[in-house]
Every structure is written in C-alpha cells, then in structure tokens.
Amino acid sequence: MIDTQQRATETLEQLRKLARAVRRRDLQVVHGAKLGHVGGEMSAIDILVTLYFAVLNVDPNRPDDPERDRFILSKGHSAVALYTTLAHRGFIPLEQLDTFAQPLSKLNGHPDRNKVPGVETNTGPLGHGLPVAVGAGIAAKLQDASWRVFVLTGDGELQEGSNWEAAMAAAHYKLDNLTVIVDRNRLQQGDWTEQTMHLEPLADKWRAFGWSVAEVDGHNIAQLLETFARVPFEAGKPNCIIAHTHKGQGVSLMRDKAAWHHKVPNTEELATALKELEEVGA
Amino acid sequence: MTQLYDCRDAFNEKLRELASEDLRIVAVVNDSVGSSKLNQFGKMYPVRLVNVGIAEQNMIGVGAGLANGGMIPFVCGASPFLTGRALEQIKADLAYSNQNVKLCGMSSGMAYGELGPTHHSIEDMAWLRAIANMTVIVPADPIETAQAIEVAARTAGPMFIRISRIPVPMVHDEGYQFTIGKAARLREGGDITLIANGVLVTQALQAADRLAAEGVQARVLNMSTVRPLDKDAVLAAAAETGRIVTVEEHTIYGGLGGAVAEVVVTHNPVPMRILGVPGVFAPTGSAEWLIEHFGLTAQGIADAALELVGAKAQRQ
C-alpha cells in the first residue's frame, strides 16, 4: 500500500518535471522559429504530458499499431506542444524539434500525420478533431476493439458548429470509448471567449447533448490522472472533461493574456520564462 | 427501345457484394439512405450503415475517423451537400490527411432538375479536382460504376465518385476494364475528338453518329477519371484529330473541359469547344430539359463539332 502510494507520488513528480521540460523546450522552439502559439500550448501541456506518459496506450516504436489508443489534437495550432511531447515520449528525435517551421521540415505549423509518427489526423482548421474522433470511436465499436479515443479541443474552437454535430453523433452511438478534453483557458485569439461568443454554461451544453461531464483543474496533474482513470464515467455515454486552464500557464508574463495566443517571446522574455520554469522545479 | 439504367443500382449491388466479402466496408450517410438506395444494404448490414443525420461536416470527419480505425468507408450523400457543405473537411481530413475514404456523390450534376440550383451539383468536379491527392471519377454507365466502386475499395486513398440518377443506356460491354486515370476510346475517328464523361457519354456517341452522316469522323473518349487526367489520351487526340470538343454535366469553369484545356494549351494548342453549363444558375426545368436547354445533347454536341471543323477548314 505504502509502496503504491510512493510510486504514485513519484509518477506525479515525474510528470510535473516533464511538463516543465516540455514547456521550456516549447518556448525555445517557438523563439527559434519566430513562429508558434505559445499561449494555448502552455495551457495544454499538463494535459498532453499526462495523456502521453500516464494514460494513452501508445508505443513510439509501433505508431501504427491497430490496437493503439488514438489521440487527436483538434487545436492543431498547439502543434509545438504536441511535437515536443511526442519527442519526449520517443516518437521523434528531440533534435528534430529545432527544424520546426524551417523549409522542408516535417514539423509544419500544424501537424501532418503523413510526416510525424503519432499524429492521427491533420488539423489546423478548427472543429475538425471531434468528428474524426467520433468516426474512430465508431470503428473501435464495430470491431469490438478495446482501444480508446481522446481528443483535445480548444474552448473558442467550440464555436464551430461541426463540434456539435459530432457531439450529437457521439451520444447517439453511445461512444463511451471517446473522451473529449476541453482546454478551457477562456481566451481565444482576440479576446475572452465570453466576450467574443458565449460558451457558458458549457458543462450543461455537453450534458444536454448526452455526454457525461467532469470538470477539473487542467494544471493539476493529480486531478487529471484521477479523472482519466475514471473513464468511462458512465457506460454508454461519451466523456467530456472540461479542463480549467490558463493561457500561458507557467510563465507569469504570458498568463491569461490574449496577446500571447501567437506572440513570439523575444530573447529577454524567453530568458525570464525559462528562469521561472526552472525555479518552480528547484 | 434501348434499356435505361439508374447507376445507383449498380453502385448498391456492388457495395453489398464487397461488404459480404470484406468486413471493413461501411456506408456512411447523412439521412440519405433512400436517396443513396442503401435500404437493402442497411437490412443486410445494419451496424455497417452509419447514419450521422443531416450533418455533412461531421459525416466527412466520421469517414476519416473510420478509416483511421481500419475501416473502408463509402460516404454517400447528395453530391451538392456532400461536397459543398464539407469542402474543408474533404481537403483537410481526407485529402491532406490521406485517409482511405470513398465519397459517393449521389444525383450529381443537374439530376435534381426542378429542385433548382441549390440541389444541382455542377461545381463538384472543379472543387474536388483542385484538391491535391484527390481522385475524381465520373462513371458513364452501370458497368463502369460497379467497376469504379470495386477499384475504389481495393485502391488506397481518398476518392470522389460521381453517381447520377439520370437514366443512361449501357455504354460499355461486359469486357470493359475500368482503370483509374485511363480514358476509354469508344469510337475511332480522325477529324475531331469528343471527350465526355458521366451521363453525357451516350450523347457524345450519338453525336458521333450524326457527324458520320455529315462525313465527319469523330473519336469519342470517355474521360471517366478527371483527376488524375489521362494526358496521353488528350495529347493523342490533339495530335491525331486536331480538334476537341468536351462535354460535361457541370459548369464549364474548372471541370472536365478545364482539365483537358490545361493539358492542350500547355503542350499542343488545338481549337477546342467546352460544352457544359455556361456559368449560370440553371432555370427551372427537368434534368432532361436542362440538358437540352444547355445544348448538351447529341445535336448540340454535333453542332459544336461541325462549327469547329468548319472553322478549321476555313483557316486552312
């Protein structure tokens, strides 16, 4: 019992450490390429790291394994966070991250499944991930397969109607093998979501569409682990996890600021950010 | 009286046959079971008929996800909605992602006649052939439709197959072998080439008969694959007959005529006429009436061909 408790704590500390490493590397990559969407990457990284290192049944040596769990990054503009997580998980070499956005790099501004092992579908335009995830969920059910589907969406992205077409279908087809995680950082490109187009009451909307909903602190890895472990929340219902997050999480100068949607940190800002991320870890 | 056929029947018969042999075959519909004639498929394979309701964006994404999960989805819907409503999903989720999804555009062209331009699909060839990695197939009759469906099931990659409900006679015989990217030469001739596809191939063949009566020998090509286009067949037509008329149940902008003209003008410019819908929303009328109205009949094609032959004769 004590042993299990201790291992869990270690895992938690490992995951936190990894999340800080992924944040640092992400910021360096974006700074180097002078391109990226760091705000929404910082808000998503704790979720990505938790999924790839503690939840998903995936094998970097067999990225096409038919029995693998599928993860779809619907908010494709957070590509650097995905690439960096995939690199730390062994899907691509860490050095490859430095090619991001360079001519002929396999690491495009938005992910390409034909160039990056571990990417399931090409995203970038918003509202595409959930429909594809629904199709994958149906495929698993048709084959009586045990693999699961996870999709991470932005919150502003939920203004796209295609998500709600897919939400209806997921409930209709009783896809309890499907989990959507909403990166609820409350900011979209230009402003707060609630100033731009109301999303609330968001949990009620998902429930009304037939989903089982959990709300978590998207930066509390322990809570994320506990919540993912409870999937499926209810047999026969798709799962929605509304992860309350902060754009720019981990870097004070970026936190909760819409401008950091796709602003690139300059050398001074990068140094400040890296220092802060290291001090937290110390 | 020549027997006429609805190509949707051949599509369905073939899909049921394929589904009986291969458990990965699924049909995806947007409440379009009846209009895709999938009732029998649904009775035989209820769980493999995935109905997403009236939601085309989701339908394409679901197709991509099914393919990701190892299935071979045939995504069927009325062509105007299947393509136009979900064009970005077709581009990103299918073509760019390179997913093994087959789009079956039902009742394409002006088949919905009196229902009007909202229900006409006369832009689909242009839209889809502009997308990289997309194969665009427009079968002419039941034999070619069935073969195209079979080839699609056995060939990896995203494809669009245009399936009309306008009755057509058999154009090919049982010995015909459909190949992606290969035109079928249905009639020999050295004076001019008529290039058509879909339901208008039969009109081109009849036009060739009329031209023969006028002493003009017309080659007829069934260009059932619009992308990738059979450039060799187009260039042979340009070199050997010197004149080309294209005929399509589609706008003249960016479809079959556009595809042929791109090849001709680049490699061997010869006089051409592009017959189709001349960049307008069609007036009210039945499919048959509209085809007549836009001159896409044997007579209309023959007239355009004679004009082209005459123009060349005068210049010489």
Interface residues (C-beta under 8 A of the other chain):
Chain A: P66 R70 D112 R113 N114 E120 T121 N122 T123 G124 P125 G127 H128 L130 P131 V132 A133 V134 G135 A136 G137 I138 A139 A140 L142 Q143 A145 V149 G161 S162 E165 A166 M168 A169 H172 Y173
Chain B: V26 V47 R48 V50 V52 G53 A55 Q57 N58 M59 I60 G61 V62 G63 A64 G65 L66 A67 N68 G69 G70 M71 P73 E88 Q89 A92 D93 Y96 S97 N98 Q99
